Amino acid sequence: MGSAKHPAGRTSDRATGPTTPSRRTTRAATAAAARRRVRAATSAIATAASARWSSQAVASAAAMWAVVMAAER
């Protein structure tokens, strides 16, 4: 059930304190996700080039990298 002071469905088990992550935590998580996307896109290009894929596959991986980089701005 819950009360006004301790509503049901609280996202934190602590009696006090924020129920959402701090701005710093959220920013760090966002930055980490961005680094993972860039790493994955870069890896896709390297894999395509090293495996001697068709030029279309390399172009596709490069296009994905460009989209990821544009989204990071």
N, C-alpha and C positions, 0 to 999 in steps of 0.2 A: 504494500500500500504506500506508505510514506506520509510525510508531513511537509509543511511549507519549508521547514528548515532542512529536512532531509528527504527530498522528493524521490519517489520510486524511479528506478531506471537510471540512476546516477551513473555517469561514466567513470567515476573515481571512487575507490573504496575508502579514501581518506575522509575524515569527518570535515575537514576544511580544505580550502585550496581550490585552484581552478579545475574544471572538469575537461578543459580542452588543452591541447599542447601549447606551450609558450610560443611566442613569435619566433624566438631563436631556434627552437626545436623544429618548427614548421619550415623555417627558412633552410635549415641544415638538411632536412629531409628532401626538400625541393631541389636543392643544389646536388645532393647525392643522386637523385633520380635523373637529373640533367646529365651528370657525368656518366651514368650508366647508359643513357640513350646515345650520347656521343661515342662512347666506347663501342657499343654494339654496332652503330652505323659505320664507324671506322673499321671495325673488325670485318664487317660484311664486304667492304671494299677490298680489304687485304685478302680475304678468302677468295673473292671473285678473281682477283688478279693472280694470286698464287696457283689457283686451280686451273688457270688458263681457260676460264669460262668464256662464253661467247661475248663479243663486244656489247651485245644487248644486255647481258646480265651485269657486266661491269657498269654500263651506263645506268642501269636500274639502281644498283647499289649506290652509285654516286648521287643519283637524284634523291634517294632516301636520305643520304647524308646531308644534302643541301636543305631538305625540308626540316630535318632535325636542327640544323644550325640556325635556320631562319626562325624556328619556333623558340629557340633559346634567347633570342634578342628581346 
